[in-house]
Amino acid sequence: MDEEVIEISDSEREETSSNSEMDVEITGEQPAVNANVAAAEEIVPKDAATIAEEKKKLGNDQYKAQNYQNALKLYTDAISLCPDSAAYYGNRAACYMMLLNFNSALTDARHAIRIDPGFEKAYVRVAKCCLALGDIIGTEHAVKMVSELNSQSTAVAGEQAAVQKLRQLEATIQTNYDTKAYRNVVFYLDSALKLAPACLKYRLLKAECLAFLGRCDEALDIAVGVMKLDTTSADAIYVRGLCLYFTDNLDKGILHFERALTLDPDHHKSKQMRSKCKQLKEMKENGNMLFKSGRYREAHVIYTDALKIDEHNKDINSKLLYNRALVNTRIGNLREAVADCNRVLELNNQYLKALLLRARCYNDLEKFEESVADYETALQLEKTPEIKRLLREAKFALKKSKRKDYYKILGIGRNATDDEIKKAYRKKALVHHPDRHANSSAEERKEEELKFKEVGEAYEILSDARKKARYDSGQDIEEQGQAGFDTFFNFNTSPWQNTFFEF
């Protein structure tokens, strides 16, 4: 915190031997007194005013030595002895300011003014305290009073300039808050807090915006700090509830919002958040109940509606999106499930469950390269035997996918019977047989010849139980079968032609 904000005046800033800086009258050196007078003073008790003045002088010495706690005690002793001295309250106000206790300083400065309405330095201290506390109106009034008491005074020129800037900042902050530009709000609040470092309102508004931005740890630190200063601050309790809400601790969040409303029944933000909290909690629980009971489409509707409640709650929304992705896998909407997982990972790229679910969906959609990539990322997040196994299986599926799909070539499913394989082969072979394309262009004949070759290749593998088993298990069979294919596709001598025409 800049010293310019908390120091009292130019004279008080100087560490000199002058005692006038504490608004006291200091008399000159007293002539030596004879021993009889000194002895008489020891016999006659000192009155309260004299003792108070001595306490004040000792306090001044401690203040100059920057022993502010000691000075504070001495000034308090002086006030208790002589409670009608504006100067004593003024001095203690200065001490409180150096201890950054601006509320107590303001109370003392205003009390000094009540005792002595013409006490200029007290108004200066009021201006400084009000500025530090973010009280724009109080600062402006104190500046005006100093000007009325002494039109030539420059003691509050800095405060006058600062309060004008603070007004401008407040207007800018409000505009950005209304448009939910929370990063901008935090930026401008930092500037405001340099001018008004003890303003709890600015601190808590910053904490609220940090919570909206997902920086809940920082927000919570500010809120707890304010609660240590004021346990009855509804705004601080609201911010703490907000942090709990944004970290998916809805039950405790509701309790904090209700506590804030107990302290301030008109706390509008707490009312809104309590309602939103309860609504989200209910919808989450209903959606989960429907999912567990197998009512997937109803659960899908609930999760979708819950996602509309608060776009800023990344933690809860990521869980809702993941749950909806699970629902989509149950009802066969794999692409929608992938889209939901994509959104989850945009909100939280460390969400392992969403990453694994997307990998599984990619595998089912036969996007094997994407599936392998997701499992590799998942393994970096958590090295478990299960994820290692899933990665091996995904790589194996990717390898299999790069081979020719003989089932697809024949247009049959993987569970086709031998008879179905023969019938499919006969049908495809008739379609692509070279004799049927003798009058086609050279390019078309070549294309059909390749397809015809693939059909025969597929039939040779799938009609042989041993080769089919190896193919289905993903083992390499190309090299072993290559020599056979070279002979197999001699159109004049192919042994499969006999098989073909037997049908």
C-alpha positions as CSV (number, residue, x, y, z in Angstrom):
1,M,0.0,0.0,0.0
2,D,1.4,3.4,-1.0
3,E,2.4,5.6,1.9
4,E,0.7,8.6,0.2
5,V,-2.6,7.0,0.9
6,I,-2.1,6.5,4.6
7,E,0.2,9.3,5.7
8,I,-1.4,12.2,7.3
9,S,0.2,15.4,6.1
10,D,3.6,16.7,4.9
11,S,4.5,17.7,8.4
12,E,3.6,14.3,9.8
13,R,5.6,12.6,7.1
14,E,8.8,14.2,8.2
15,E,10.7,12.5,11.0
16,T,11.8,15.6,12.7
17,S,12.1,16.7,16.3
18,S,9.2,19.1,16.0
19,N,6.3,18.4,18.3
20,S,3.9,20.6,16.4
21,E,3.1,17.8,13.9
22,M,0.7,16.3,16.4
23,D,-1.3,19.5,16.7
24,V,-0.1,20.3,20.2
25,E,1.2,23.4,21.7
26,I,4.9,22.9,22.8
27,T,6.3,25.5,25.1
28,G,9.9,26.6,25.0
29,E,12.7,25.5,27.4
30,Q,11.6,26.2,31.0
31,P,14.0,28.1,33.3
32,A,15.6,26.1,36.0
33,V,13.7,26.0,39.2
34,N,15.2,25.9,42.6
35,A,15.1,22.8,44.7
36,N,12.3,24.0,46.9
37,V,9.9,24.4,44.0
38,A,10.9,21.0,42.6
39,A,10.3,19.5,46.0
40,A,7.0,21.2,46.2
41,E,5.9,19.7,42.8
42,E,6.7,16.3,44.0
43,I,4.5,16.8,47.0
44,V,1.5,18.4,45.1
45,P,-0.3,15.8,43.0
46,K,-0.5,16.4,39.2
47,D,-4.0,17.0,37.8
48,A,-5.5,14.8,35.0
49,A,-4.8,17.4,32.3
50,T,-1.1,17.5,33.1
51,I,-0.8,13.7,33.1
52,A,-2.7,13.5,29.9
53,E,-0.3,16.0,28.3
54,E,2.6,14.0,29.4
55,K,1.1,10.8,28.0
56,K,0.5,12.6,24.7
57,K,4.2,13.7,24.5
58,L,5.4,10.2,25.2
59,G,3.0,9.0,22.5
60,N,4.5,11.5,20.1
61,D,7.9,10.2,20.7
62,Q,6.7,6.6,20.1
63,Y,4.9,7.7,17.0
64,K,8.1,9.3,15.6
65,A,10.0,6.1,16.4
66,Q,7.3,4.2,14.4
67,N,6.3,2.3,17.5
68,Y,2.7,2.8,16.6
69,Q,1.2,0.2,19.1
70,N,3.0,1.9,22.0
71,A,1.9,5.3,20.8
72,L,-1.7,4.1,20.5
73,K,-1.8,3.0,24.1
74,L,-0.3,6.3,25.3
75,Y,-2.8,8.4,23.2
76,T,-5.6,6.2,24.6
77,D,-4.4,6.9,28.2
78,A,-4.4,10.6,27.4
79,I,-8.0,10.5,26.0
80,S,-9.2,8.6,29.1
81,L,-7.7,11.3,31.3
82,C,-8.9,14.2,29.1
83,P,-11.7,13.1,26.8
84,D,-12.6,16.6,25.5
85,S,-9.2,17.1,23.7
86,A,-9.7,17.2,19.9
87,A,-5.9,17.0,19.5
88,Y,-5.6,13.7,21.4
89,Y,-8.3,12.1,19.2
90,G,-6.5,13.6,16.2
91,N,-3.2,12.1,17.2
92,R,-4.8,8.7,17.9
93,A,-6.5,8.8,14.5
94,A,-3.0,9.4,12.9
95,C,-1.7,6.4,14.8
96,Y,-4.6,4.2,13.7
97,M,-4.0,5.2,10.1
98,M,-0.4,4.1,10.3
99,L,-1.7,0.7,11.6
100,L,-4.1,0.6,8.6
101,N,-7.1,0.6,10.9
102,F,-8.9,3.2,8.8
103,N,-12.3,2.6,10.4
104,S,-11.1,3.4,13.9
105,A,-9.1,6.3,12.5
106,L,-12.2,7.7,10.9
107,T,-14.2,7.4,14.1
108,D,-11.5,9.3,16.1
109,A,-11.1,12.0,13.4
110,R,-14.9,12.6,13.3
111,H,-15.0,12.7,17.1
112,A,-12.2,15.4,17.0
113,I,-14.3,17.4,14.6
114,R,-17.3,17.2,16.9
115,I,-15.2,18.6,19.7
116,D,-13.6,21.2,17.5
117,P,-15.5,21.9,14.2
118,G,-12.6,24.1,13.0
119,F,-10.0,21.4,13.3
120,E,-8.6,21.3,9.8
121,K,-6.2,18.4,10.2
122,A,-9.1,16.3,11.4
123,Y,-10.9,16.9,8.1
124,V,-7.7,16.0,6.2
125,R,-7.7,12.7,8.1
126,V,-11.3,12.1,7.4
127,A,-10.6,12.6,3.7
128,K,-7.7,10.2,3.7
129,C,-9.6,7.6,5.6
130,C,-12.8,7.8,3.5
131,L,-10.7,7.5,0.4
132,A,-8.9,4.4,1.7
133,L,-12.3,2.9,2.6
134,G,-13.7,3.7,-0.8
135,D,-16.2,6.2,0.5
136,I,-16.4,8.7,-2.4
137,I,-19.1,10.9,-0.9
138,G,-17.3,11.1,2.5
139,T,-14.1,12.0,0.8
140,E,-15.6,14.7,-1.3
141,H,-17.4,16.2,1.7
142,A,-14.2,16.3,3.8
143,V,-12.2,17.9,0.9
144,K,-14.9,20.5,0.6
145,M,-14.7,21.3,4.4
146,V,-10.9,21.7,4.2
147,S,-11.4,24.1,1.3
148,E,-13.9,26.1,3.3
149,L,-11.7,26.2,6.4
150,N,-8.6,27.2,4.4
151,S,-9.0,28.1,0.7
152,Q,-5.2,28.1,0.3
153,S,-4.7,24.6,1.7
154,T,-3.2,21.9,-0.5
155,A,-3.3,19.2,2.1
156,V,-6.0,17.2,0.3
157,A,-5.1,17.9,-3.3
158,G,-4.1,14.3,-3.8
159,E,-7.3,13.0,-2.3
160,Q,-9.3,15.4,-4.5
161,A,-7.7,14.0,-7.7
162,A,-7.9,10.4,-6.5
163,V,-11.6,10.6,-5.7
164,Q,-12.4,11.9,-9.1
165,K,-10.5,9.0,-10.7
166,L,-12.3,6.6,-8.4
167,R,-15.7,7.9,-9.5
168,Q,-14.7,7.2,-13.1
169,L,-13.4,3.8,-12.3
170,E,-16.6,2.9,-10.5
171,A,-18.7,3.8,-13.6
172,T,-16.4,1.7,-15.8
173,I,-16.6,-1.2,-13.3
174,Q,-20.4,-1.1,-13.2
175,T,-20.6,-1.1,-17.0
176,N,-18.4,-4.1,-17.4
177,Y,-20.1,-6.0,-14.6
178,D,-23.5,-5.4,-16.2
179,T,-22.2,-7.0,-19.4
180,K,-20.6,-9.8,-17.5
181,A,-17.1,-8.8,-18.7
182,Y,-15.6,-10.1,-15.5
183,R,-12.0,-10.0,-16.5
184,N,-12.3,-6.3,-17.2
185,V,-14.0,-5.8,-13.9
186,V,-11.1,-7.5,-12.1
187,F,-8.6,-5.3,-14.0
188,Y,-10.4,-2.0,-13.1
189,L,-10.9,-3.1,-9.5
190,D,-7.2,-3.6,-9.1
191,S,-6.8,0.0,-10.1
192,A,-9.5,1.1,-7.7
193,L,-7.9,-0.8,-4.9
194,K,-4.6,1.0,-5.3
195,L,-6.6,4.2,-4.5
196,A,-8.8,2.6,-1.9
197,P,-6.9,-0.3,-0.4
198,A,-9.2,-0.8,2.6
199,C,-12.4,-0.9,0.6
200,L,-14.1,-4.2,1.4
201,K,-16.8,-3.6,-1.2
202,Y,-14.1,-3.6,-3.9
203,R,-12.4,-6.6,-2.5
204,L,-15.6,-8.6,-2.4
205,L,-16.7,-7.6,-5.9
206,K,-13.3,-8.7,-7.2
207,A,-13.7,-12.0,-5.3
208,E,-17.2,-12.5,-6.9
209,C,-15.8,-11.9,-10.4
210,L,-12.9,-14.2,-9.7
211,A,-15.4,-16.9,-8.8
212,F,-17.3,-16.3,-12.0
213,L,-14.0,-16.7,-13.9
214,G,-13.4,-20.1,-12.2
215,R,-10.6,-18.8,-9.9
216,C,-12.3,-19.9,-6.8
217,D,-9.2,-20.4,-4.7
218,E,-8.3,-16.7,-5.1
219,A,-11.9,-15.7,-4.5
220,L,-12.2,-17.8,-1.3
221,D,-9.0,-16.3,0.1
222,I,-10.4,-12.8,-0.2
223,A,-13.8,-13.8,1.2
224,V,-12.2,-15.5,4.2
225,G,-10.0,-12.5,4.8
226,V,-13.0,-10.2,4.9
227,M,-14.9,-12.5,7.2
228,K,-12.0,-12.3,9.7
229,L,-12.5,-8.6,9.8
230,D,-16.3,-8.7,9.8
231,T,-18.0,-12.0,10.6
232,T,-21.4,-10.5,9.8
233,S,-20.6,-9.5,6.2
234,A,-23.4,-10.9,4.1
235,D,-21.4,-10.2,1.0
236,A,-18.4,-12.2,2.2
237,I,-20.6,-15.2,3.1
238,Y,-22.3,-14.9,-0.3
239,V,-18.9,-15.0,-2.1
240,R,-17.9,-18.0,-0.1
241,G,-21.2,-19.7,-1.0
242,L,-20.5,-18.8,-4.7
243,C,-17.1,-20.6,-4.5
244,L,-18.8,-23.7,-3.1
245,Y,-21.5,-23.6,-5.8
246,F,-18.9,-23.3,-8.6
247,T,-17.0,-26.3,-7.2
248,D,-20.2,-28.5,-7.2
249,N,-20.7,-28.4,-3.5
250,L,-24.3,-27.4,-3.8
251,D,-25.5,-28.4,-0.3
252,K,-23.0,-26.2,1.5
253,G,-23.5,-23.4,-1.1
254,I,-27.2,-23.3,-0.2
255,L,-26.4,-23.1,3.5
256,H,-24.1,-20.1,2.9
257,F,-26.7,-18.3,0.8
258,E,-29.3,-18.9,3.5
259,R,-26.8,-17.6,6.1
260,A,-26.3,-14.4,4.1
261,L,-30.0,-13.9,3.8
262,T,-30.4,-14.3,7.6
263,L,-27.9,-11.4,8.0
264,D,-29.4,-9.4,5.2
265,P,-32.9,-10.5,4.1
266,D,-32.8,-8.2,1.1
267,H,-29.5,-9.7,-0.3
268,H,-30.7,-10.1,-3.9
269,K,-27.7,-12.0,-5.1
270,S,-28.0,-14.6,-2.4
271,K,-31.7,-15.1,-3.2
272,Q,-30.9,-15.7,-6.9
273,M,-28.0,-18.1,-6.2
274,R,-30.0,-20.0,-3.6
275,S,-32.8,-20.6,-6.1
276,K,-30.3,-21.6,-8.8
277,C,-28.5,-23.9,-6.5
278,K,-31.6,-25.7,-5.4
279,Q,-32.8,-26.0,-9.0
280,L,-29.6,-27.5,-10.2
281,K,-29.4,-29.9,-7.3
282,E,-32.9,-31.2,-7.9
283,M,-32.4,-31.6,-11.7
284,K,-29.1,-33.4,-11.2
285,E,-30.6,-35.8,-8.8
286,N,-33.7,-36.4,-11.1
287,G,-31.5,-37.0,-14.1
288,N,-29.3,-39.4,-12.2
289,M,-32.3,-41.3,-10.9
290,L,-33.8,-41.6,-14.5
291,F,-30.4,-42.8,-15.9
292,K,-30.0,-45.5,-13.2
293,S,-33.6,-46.7,-13.9
294,G,-32.9,-47.0,-17.6
295,R,-35.2,-44.1,-18.6
296,Y,-32.5,-42.7,-20.9
297,R,-34.5,-40.3,-23.1
298,E,-36.2,-38.7,-20.1
299,A,-32.7,-38.3,-18.4
300,H,-31.5,-36.7,-21.7
301,V,-34.2,-34.1,-21.4
302,I,-33.4,-33.3,-17.8
303,Y,-29.7,-33.0,-18.3
304,T,-30.2,-30.8,-21.4
305,D,-32.5,-28.5,-19.4
306,A,-30.1,-28.4,-16.4
307,L,-27.3,-27.2,-18.8
308,K,-29.3,-24.1,-19.5
309,I,-29.4,-22.9,-15.9
310,D,-25.9,-21.5,-15.6
311,E,-23.3,-21.3,-18.4
312,H,-20.6,-20.1,-16.0
313,N,-20.6,-23.2,-13.8
314,K,-17.9,-25.2,-15.7
315,D,-17.6,-27.8,-13.0
316,I,-21.2,-28.8,-12.8
317,N,-21.8,-28.3,-16.6
318,S,-18.9,-30.6,-17.4
319,K,-20.5,-33.3,-15.2
320,L,-23.9,-32.8,-16.8
321,L,-22.4,-33.0,-20.3
322,Y,-20.6,-36.2,-19.4
323,N,-23.8,-37.7,-18.0
324,R,-25.6,-36.7,-21.2
325,A,-22.9,-38.3,-23.2
326,L,-23.4,-41.5,-21.3
327,V,-27.1,-41.3,-22.1
328,N,-26.3,-40.8,-25.8
329,T,-24.3,-44.0,-25.8
330,R,-27.2,-45.9,-24.3
331,I,-29.6,-44.7,-27.0
332,G,-27.2,-45.1,-29.8
333,N,-26.3,-41.5,-30.5
334,L,-22.6,-42.0,-30.7
335,R,-21.8,-38.8,-32.6
336,E,-23.8,-36.8,-30.1
337,A,-21.9,-38.5,-27.3
338,V,-18.6,-37.5,-28.9
339,A,-19.9,-33.9,-29.3
340,D,-20.8,-33.8,-25.6
341,C,-17.4,-35.2,-24.6
342,N,-15.7,-32.6,-26.8
343,R,-17.5,-29.9,-24.8
344,V,-16.5,-31.5,-21.5
345,L,-12.9,-31.5,-22.5
346,E,-13.1,-27.9,-23.6
347,L,-14.2,-27.0,-20.1
348,N,-11.8,-29.4,-18.4
349,N,-9.1,-31.1,-20.4
350,Q,-8.2,-33.3,-17.4
351,Y,-11.6,-34.9,-17.3
352,L,-10.4,-38.6,-17.6
353,K,-13.8,-40.2,-17.8
354,A,-14.9,-38.0,-20.7
355,L,-11.7,-38.8,-22.5
356,L,-12.1,-42.6,-22.1
357,L,-15.8,-42.4,-23.1
358,R,-14.9,-40.5,-26.3
359,A,-12.2,-43.0,-27.1
360,R,-14.7,-45.8,-26.8
361,C,-17.2,-43.9,-29.0
362,Y,-14.5,-43.3,-31.6
363,N,-13.8,-47.1,-31.6
364,D,-17.5,-47.9,-32.0
365,L,-17.6,-45.4,-34.9
366,E,-14.6,-47.1,-36.4
367,K,-12.5,-43.9,-36.0
368,F,-9.6,-46.0,-34.8
369,E,-6.9,-43.4,-35.1
370,E,-8.9,-40.9,-32.9
371,S,-9.5,-43.7,-30.4
372,V,-5.8,-44.5,-30.1
373,A,-5.0,-40.8,-29.7
374,D,-7.5,-40.4,-26.8
375,Y,-6.3,-43.6,-25.0
376,E,-2.7,-42.3,-25.3
377,T,-3.7,-39.0,-23.8
378,A,-5.6,-40.8,-21.1
379,L,-2.5,-42.9,-20.3
380,Q,-0.5,-39.7,-19.7
381,L,-3.1,-38.6,-17.2
382,E,-3.3,-41.9,-15.3
383,K,-1.1,-44.9,-16.0
384,T,-3.3,-47.8,-15.0
385,P,-3.3,-51.4,-16.3
386,E,-6.9,-50.9,-17.5
387,I,-6.0,-47.9,-19.7
388,K,-2.9,-49.7,-21.0
389,R,-5.1,-52.7,-22.0
390,L,-7.6,-50.4,-23.7
391,L,-4.8,-48.7,-25.6
392,R,-3.4,-52.1,-26.8
393,E,-6.9,-53.1,-28.0
394,A,-7.4,-49.7,-29.8
395,K,-4.0,-50.1,-31.6
396,F,-4.9,-53.6,-32.6
397,A,-8.3,-52.4,-33.9
398,L,-6.5,-49.7,-35.9
399,K,-4.1,-52.2,-37.4
400,K,-7.0,-54.4,-38.4
401,S,-8.9,-51.5,-39.9
402,K,-6.0,-50.9,-42.3
403,R,-6.4,-54.3,-43.8
404,K,-9.0,-55.1,-46.5
405,D,-12.4,-55.6,-45.1
406,Y,-13.4,-58.9,-46.7
407,Y,-16.8,-58.9,-45.1
408,K,-17.5,-55.5,-46.6
409,I,-16.2,-56.6,-50.0
410,L,-18.7,-59.5,-50.1
411,G,-21.4,-57.3,-48.5
412,I,-22.0,-59.6,-45.5
413,G,-21.9,-59.3,-41.7
414,R,-19.2,-60.8,-39.5
415,N,-21.5,-63.5,-38.3
416,A,-22.4,-64.8,-41.8
417,T,-22.7,-68.5,-42.3
418,D,-20.7,-70.5,-44.8
419,D,-23.7,-70.7,-47.0
420,E,-24.2,-66.9,-46.8
421,I,-20.6,-66.4,-47.7
422,K,-20.9,-68.6,-50.8
423,K,-24.0,-66.9,-52.0
424,A,-22.6,-63.4,-51.5
425,Y,-19.4,-64.5,-53.3
426,R,-21.4,-65.8,-56.3
427,K,-23.4,-62.6,-56.5
428,K,-20.4,-60.3,-56.3
429,A,-18.4,-62.4,-58.7
430,L,-21.2,-62.2,-61.3
431,V,-21.3,-58.5,-61.0
432,H,-17.5,-58.0,-61.5
433,H,-16.6,-60.9,-63.7
434,P,-14.3,-59.7,-66.6
435,D,-16.4,-61.3,-69.2
436,R,-19.3,-59.0,-68.3
437,H,-17.1,-56.0,-69.0
438,A,-15.4,-57.1,-72.2
439,N,-16.9,-54.2,-74.1
440,S,-16.1,-51.5,-71.5
441,S,-13.2,-49.1,-71.7
442,A,-9.7,-50.2,-70.7
443,E,-9.9,-48.2,-67.5
444,E,-13.3,-49.7,-66.5
445,R,-12.1,-53.2,-67.4
446,K,-9.1,-52.7,-65.1
447,E,-11.2,-51.4,-62.3
448,E,-13.7,-54.3,-62.5
449,E,-10.8,-56.8,-62.8
450,L,-9.4,-55.4,-59.5
451,K,-12.8,-55.7,-57.8
452,F,-13.2,-59.2,-59.2
453,K,-9.8,-60.1,-57.7
454,E,-10.7,-58.7,-54.3
455,V,-14.0,-60.7,-54.4
456,G,-12.0,-63.9,-55.0
457,E,-9.4,-62.9,-52.3
458,A,-12.2,-62.4,-49.8
459,Y,-13.8,-65.7,-50.6
460,E,-10.6,-67.6,-50.3
461,I,-10.0,-66.2,-46.8
462,L,-13.6,-66.4,-45.5
463,S,-14.4,-69.8,-46.9
464,D,-11.3,-71.3,-45.2
465,A,-12.1,-71.8,-41.5
466,R,-8.5,-71.6,-40.5
467,K,-7.7,-68.5,-42.5
468,K,-11.0,-66.9,-41.4
469,A,-10.2,-67.4,-37.8
470,R,-6.8,-65.9,-38.2
471,Y,-8.3,-63.0,-40.1
472,D,-11.0,-62.4,-37.5
473,S,-8.4,-62.4,-34.7
474,G,-6.4,-59.7,-36.5
475,Q,-3.4,-61.9,-37.3
476,D,-1.3,-61.1,-40.4
477,I,-2.2,-63.4,-43.3
478,E,-1.3,-61.3,-46.3
479,E,2.3,-62.6,-46.6
480,Q,1.4,-66.2,-46.1
481,G,-1.4,-66.0,-48.7
482,Q,0.3,-63.9,-51.3
483,A,1.7,-66.8,-53.4
484,G,-1.7,-68.4,-53.4
485,F,-3.3,-65.2,-54.6
486,D,-0.9,-64.9,-57.6
487,T,-2.0,-68.3,-58.8
488,F,-5.5,-67.9,-57.6
489,F,-6.2,-65.0,-59.9
490,N,-5.2,-66.6,-63.2
491,F,-8.5,-66.3,-64.8
492,N,-8.0,-69.4,-67.1
493,T,-6.8,-71.8,-64.4
494,S,-8.3,-70.6,-61.2
495,P,-9.6,-73.5,-59.1
496,W,-12.4,-71.3,-57.6
497,Q,-14.0,-71.2,-61.1
498,N,-15.2,-74.7,-60.6
499,T,-16.7,-73.7,-57.3
500,F,-18.3,-70.7,-58.8
501,F,-20.1,-72.5,-61.6
502,E,-21.3,-75.3,-59.3
503,F,-23.9,-73.0,-57.9
